[in-house]
Amino acid sequence: MSSLPLLLTLFRIAMGPVVAALILWAAESLYSDRLLAGFIFALAAILFVIAALTDWLDGYLARKFDAVTPLGAALDHCADKVLVTCALLALAYAALPLHLTAAAVLILGRDVLIAGLREGLSASGRILPVSPIGKWKAAAEMAGVASFLAYQSAAILVAPDGTVLGLDWAARILLWGAAALAVVSGAQYALALRKPA
C-alpha cells in the first residue's frame, strides 16, 4: 500500500502525453468524423480529470501511510507540470481560440521561467518555496483545461445550449484566472529572489 502514492504519481505523468495525443487526434478528426472527435474530446476530458484528481489523492495516501519521500515529492511536482503542460501545448496547437492561447502562453512561459530559477537556485544551495498562489494557479489551470475539453465535447456532440455556454465561460474564466495567478505568483517569486540568501 505504501507504493500506491508513487504509482498514482507515475500514472499522472503517463496521462500527460496520452491526453495530448487524444486532443490532437480529436482536432484532426473534426474534418472527417465530428462525432468521433466529440467522443475523443470527452475521453480526453475524463482521463484528464481522473489524472488531476490523483494530485490530491497521492498526497493524501502518502501522508496517511507515512510514505512521504523526497523522490515522491519531486515526482509529484513534476507530474503536475507534465500533465498540464502536455494538455495546454496540445490545446494551444490544435483547439484553443487565440485569446485562450494567449492565456496558455502566459501560464507556460511563467512555468518555464520559474523552473529555470529553481534549477539555478538549487545549484547554489538556495530553495524557492512553493507559493500558495502557485497552488491556486495549478488548481485553476487544471479546472480550466478540464472545462475546455468538456466544452469541446459538448459543443460537438450538440449538448444543450446552457451546458455548452456554461462550460465555455468556465474555461475562459478559469484559464484567464490561472494566467493572472501565474503573473502574480511569478512576481512573488521575483520579490523573494531579491531578499538576501
N, C-alpha and C positions, 0 to 999 in steps of 0.2 A: 504493500500500500504506500510505502514511503517513496516509491519511484513514480507514482501516479502524477504528482505535480509536474515533474520533469517531462513525462510523456505528453501531458496536455500542452506544455510549452512548445515541445517539438511539433505537435500537431498544428499549433497556431502558425509556426514557421512554415510548415509544409503547405498550409492553406493559402498563404500569400500568392505564390505562383499559380496555384490551382484556380483561385478566384480571378486572377489577372487573365489567365488563359480563357476562362469562361466568358469574361467580359469581351475580350477580343473576338471570340467565336460568335457571341451573340451579335456584336456590331456587324460582323461580316455577314451573318445570316439574315440581317434585316433586308438585304437586297434580293434574297432568294426565297426565304421562308419566314415571314414575320411571326407566325405562330410559334415556330421553333425558337426564334430569337426571344420571344416573350418568356417562354419556359426556361430558356438558358439563363436569362437575367434573373428569373425567380430562383433558380438553383444557386446562382452566384450569391444572391441576397441571403438565402437560407444558410449556406456554408459560411458566409462572412459573419453573420450574426452568431452562429454556433462558435466559430473561432474567437470572435470578440468576447463572448461570454466566458471562454476559458481563461481570459486575462484575470477575471475576478476569481474564478474557481481554483486555478492553480495556486494562487497566493493564499487563499483560504485553507486549502488542503495542506500546503506546505507548513503553515502555522499550526494547524490542528494536529498534524502528525510529527511535529518538530523535525521537519525535513527541509528547513531553510538552509541553503548553501550558497556560497559566493557564486558558484557556477550557475545555479538555478536563478539567482537574482540577475546575473548578467544576461543569461539567455532570455529571461522574461522580458527585459527591456528591449533586447534585440528582436524578439518575436513580435512585439507591438509594432516596431518600426517596419519589419518585413511585411507584415500583414497590411498595414495602412499604405505604405509606400507602393507596394505592388498594385494594390487596388486603385489608388489615386493616379499612378502613372498610366495604367491601362484605361481608366476612365477619361483622363485628360487627352489621351491619344485618340480614343475612339468614340466617346459618348458625351462628355461634358460640353454644355454650351460655353461660349467664350468667357462670360462673366464668372462662371464657376471654375473654369480652367485657371483664371487669374487667381482665385482663392486657393486652388490646389498648388499653384506655383509658389505663392506666399508660404503655405504650410510646409511644402517640401524644401524650399530654399532655407527656411529657418531651421529645419531639422538637420540639413547638411551642415550649416554653419555651426550649430550647437554641437553636433557630433565631432566636427573638426576641433572646436575649442576644447571639448572634453579630452580628446586624444592628446592634444598639445599640453594641457594642464596635467594629465596623468603622467606624462613623460617627465614633468618637472616636480612630481610628487604632490601636486595640488588636486583637490577634488571639487567639481562643480555639482553641488547637490541639486536634486530634482526639485523644481519649483511646484508649489501647489497649483498654480495657474497652469503649469505644463500638464498636470494630471487632468484638469478640466478640459484643456485643449484636446488631449488624447480621447477623452470620452466624447467630446463634441464631434471630432473628426470621424470616429467610428460610427456614431449615430448618423452623421451626415452621409457617409458612404452607404450605409445600410438603407437609409431613406431614399437616396438617389437610385440605387439598384431596384428597390421596391417600386419606385415611381416609374422607372423604365418598363418594368414588367407590367405594372398596372395599366400604363398608357397603351402599350402594345396589345395587351390581352383585353382591352376595352372594359376596364373596371368602371364602376360608377364615377361620374364626373367629380363628385365630392371627394372620393378617395384619391383620385389622380391629383386633384388640385391640392389636397392636404399634404400628400407626400412630396409634391413639387415644392411647396413652400417650406415644409420641414427641412428638405435637403438644402434649399437656399439659405435658410436661417442658420442651420447647424454648420454648414461648410464655411459661410462667411463669419459666423461666430468663432469657429476654430481658427480661421485666418487672423481675426482680430486678437484672439488669445495668443496666437503664435507670435504676433508682433509685440504684445505686452510682455509675455514671458521672455522673449528674446531680449527686450530692453532690460528686464530684471537681471538676466544673466550678465549683460554688458555692465550694469552697475555693480554687480557682485564682483566682477573681474577688476574693477577699479580699486576695490578695497585691498589694502596691503595683505600679503600672504601671512 
